[in-house]
Amino acid sequence: MEEKKDLLEKWLEFREEELESGLSKEDKKHMYDFEKCADMVLNCVDGEMYDFAKKELNKLENDILDSMGHFNRKYYMAGFSDAVEIILSM
């Protein structure tokens, strides 16, 4: 079981590196520009609330990225694990 987990971890690390460096124009088109959105929100906020809003937007971005990373990792691992099981059962 531990060998399988190590293999999955290595594969996931490889995929993350490959995906980060190989974004196509189509991939980039679907990327969400959080900074642009945050700037639009911050343009509507002034005074003392500006720093608070900026801090909260930064936390929101980090939370969203963390959540996406968690679920991407979870489902990539599950899919790869299923594929390994199919291959090994043949």
N, C-alpha and C positions, 0 to 999 in steps of 0.2 A: 504494500500500500504506500509506503514511504517513497519508494522508487517512482511510482506512478505520480505522486504529488510533486516530486522534484522535477520530473519530466514536464509536467504541466506548467510549473513555475518557469522553467527555462524557455518553454515555448511561448508563454505569455510575454516574457521580457523581450524575446526576439520580435514578436508581433508588434509590441508597443514601439520599439525602435524603428521597425520597418514602416509602420503607419505614420509616425511623426515625420519621417524624412521623405515619404513618397506621396504627398497629397497632390491630387490632380486639380485641374481648374474646376471640375465638377465638385470635388470634395470641398474646395475652398469656398465655392458658391453657397454651400450648405452650412458653413461655419457661422455660428452666432457671434455677432460683434457686441459683446457685453460692455466693452468700454464705451462704445458709441451710445448705447442705451443708457448707461450710467451718466454720461455727460449730458444727455438730454434731460434726465431727471434732475441732475444737479443744477442745470441752468434755471430750473423753476424754484430752486431753494436758495434762500439767502439768510444772512445773519448767523445766529448761533446754531441754527438747524443744519447749516451746510456741512460742518465737520461731522455732526452726528449722522447725517444722511450718507455722507461719503464712507464713513466707517461701516455703517450697516450694509451698504451696497458691496463693499469689499468682502464682508463676511458672507453675504448672499452668494457672491460669485464663487468664493472658496467652497462654500457648502454645496453648491450645485456641481462644481467640478469634482468634489470628493464623492458625491452621490453617484454621478455618472461613472466615475472610475470604479467605484465599488461594484455597480451592477454590470458594467462592461466586463470587468474581471470575472465576476461570478458566472455570467452566461457564456463567456468565452471558455472558461475552464470546464463548465458543464458540457458544452458542445464538443470540445476536444476530448474530454473524458469519454463521452459516448462513442466518439469515433474510434478511440483506442480500444474500447471494449468490443466494438464490432469487428475490428481488425483481428484482435486476439482470439475472438471466438470462432474465426474461420479456420 
